[in-house]
Amino acid sequence: MAVNAERFLKDLHDLRGFGASGVGKGVVRPAYSEADVAARRWLASRMEDAGLQVRFDPVGNLFGLAEGPSLLMGSHSDSQPEGGWLDGALGVIAALEVARSAGRPVSVVSFQDEEGRFGVTTGSAIWSGHLPLAEADTLTDHAGVSFGAARAAMAGLAGDFVDPARFTGFVEMHIEQGPTLDTEGEQIGVVSDIVGIRDMKISFRGQQNHAGTTPMHLRRDAFQALSLFNARINDRFRNLVTSRTVWTIGHVALHPNASSIVPGRAQFSMQWRDGDAGRLARMEEIIRDTAHEVARETGMELEFGPLLGLEPVAMDARLKAALETGARDVAPGKWRTMPSGALHDATNVARLMPVAMLFVPSIGGISHDFAEDTDEADLVAGLRVLERAVEALA
Amino acid sequence: MAVNAERFLKDLHDLRGFGASGVGKGVVRPAYSEADVAARRWLASRMEDAGLQVRFDPVGNLFGLAEGPSLLMGSHSDSQPEGGWLDGALGVIAALEVARSAGRPVSVVSFQDEEGRFGVTTGSAIWSGHLPLAEADTLTDHAGVSFGAARAAMAGLAGDFVDPARFTGFVEMHIEQGPTLDTEGEQIGVVSDIVGIRDMKISFRGQQNHAGTTPMHLRRDAFQALSLFNARINDRFRNLVTSRTVWTIGHVALHPNASSIVPGRAQFSMQWRDGDAGRLARMEEIIRDTAHEVARETGMELEFGPLLGLEPVAMDARLKAALETGARDVAPGKWRTMPSGALHDATNVARLMPVAMLFVPSIGGISHDFAEDTDEADLVAGLRVLERAVEALA
């Protein structure tokens, strides 16, 4: 029995009805919101219809379980506060369609809070053992609501955690969330690895002063230190990075942040990502050395926040080869292997079992925005690649 | 009759009682606050005791008027939200002591809202005709209170505006608010000119994007544009500026200002000050040209806010010579002529009459802070310079 593209697209549009934003195909379906819980109840009924056994775990991860050992497929159905209709929802609905039609046991999952209302890929982080439940319960969202209180809203549905030993592997389809496939006119990306991430707050503390009466040579201007640091790391990274490496200063807070006052303090975020753990470590060295050097030269006190991070994750060779077989058949000459620059639930699930991922294009590279979209022909191509991959694994 | 240093210091300490912060000698006495109005009532009574005719004008500027043509002296008694005990208060109390003891007619003024709760040197700007009253009434503070509503709190005290034609000139004593005198171990600065100021908001608009999935070469990162702009103007200013020129990027707002998102927008303040209007204009050219150049190179949309500014003001030669005479007598070998990098009420009053200014040291260059202070010996030296200058002008 083959996948049914029409039924797949109808399910996808039906899911969009939960939290539809009224702007294009946008959705507002953050984890544990009314729309999110309603969407999960609907998904559970579709899973039941597909002959799967439904299980909500204690944190709201929703499983549709096939009997016996099975391949797990899926992603997440929660959205950003302003999100698109596809994002993780695509991977969940595609998994459901494959489970309905595959000739072998396929289970389906929609992880909870992948978008990080409370943490980072919270639901799969807990399931995989990366994040202890007791610790997760103390996390709070921007409004001060705790994870513990939020998941209580789904307590009536909750059963036990699912034993990961029943799954032979995990395959996640997702939109690319970047411009590569769309720019190149390709339909399918088979993920080679999920890049590792490092994130650190850095602050320079100089001397707050009057911007009229403090001569330039007596200033200890924290913004100038930040600007110099930025220029130097850009220069020093050049000999180390690949075209896949990225680094970002995305958050800057000056103090007191007034036009007539020499900034006494600059706190900023330094984030870098790469598929190679060694390169991530060498970048960290450059960052720390350069910050110390700039602090010395400009008379700053320097403070590093804790180094947060996730290790790079390589995709499983056998699962990846199956996806490549599917891509060759479904989109000949219009696919590539590529790294994932974004985090996904697969990063956590890789602690438990072999994982692989598949991308379809994001039009204009846009994601986490009401304007996120993908050509329906590409969505169906992705579905068919999953179908072929499952056949190839049989 | 000579000035009375003890009476002068006692008045200064008494004035500090209005809005004393409880931290060191700090005061909290912003314009139109209860403490500010109470301080002005107390000042009015001290003026009356000194034989001066008290007049509050419609915006709360307080005058103690000598009969007939007179020299006007003073400054302002409002403070920053967290201010020091001296700042403008010093000039008001010193003027009062000189008016009490001088052998010729000296009037005293305490301007209102020099610290700019509503505008910039608001009270003297209105009195001098630089800022129309109707326009001032629409200005609001950070809490949304209008100037019109705030000055209504003093309406019961208000008489007419004072005719500036009754004054032969204006002399203002103030703390330096910078480190020069303190660093050099000097007691007195005779101001040569008040530097001009230019202030402009600039914004770069690039493309907000996912910090994991957007390759470096496809980014249009507004923070990177800001950092490049900053490095280039620093470099290009070098051949143009003097040791007195200053420039500051004191306010930066990134959007959305999140560690995992490439900044799509950077709005920042660009402020520069110099005693020469031509140099200010050449700096503006460099700023505009460089911003355009960086925007072109980095794919930004560029927007300039309105150019705000005040022209440089030279001190009157005759009044300045009188202060120099005083400085030579009172602090031989321990005084200098110097520009004022800060704005003062004298900037506005210069539109109406000849003006001159005198500085005493700020310990550590600190001002607009509870920790602001000056050695009492230096305060008295400043008082005596004013006394000698008034004698020299007779």
Interface residues (C-beta under 8 A of the other chain):
Chain A: E176 Q177 G178 P179 T180 V195 I197 D199 N209 H210 A211 G212 T213 T214 P215 M216 H217 L218 D221 F223 Q224 L226 S227 L228 N230 A231 N234 V241 S243 R244 T245 V246 W247 T248 I249 G250 H251 V252 A253 L254 N257 A258 S259 S260 I261 V262 P263 S269 Q271 R273 S340 G341 A342 L343 G365 S367 H368
Chain B: E176 Q177 G178 P179 T180 V195 I197 D199 N209 H210 A211 G212 T213 T214 P215 M216 H217 L218 D221 F223 Q224 L226 S227 L228 N230 A231 N234 V241 S243 R244 T245 V246 W247 T248 I249 G250 H251 V252 A253 L254 N257 A258 S259 S260 I261 V262 P263 S269 Q271 R273 S340 G341 A342 L343 G365 S367 H368
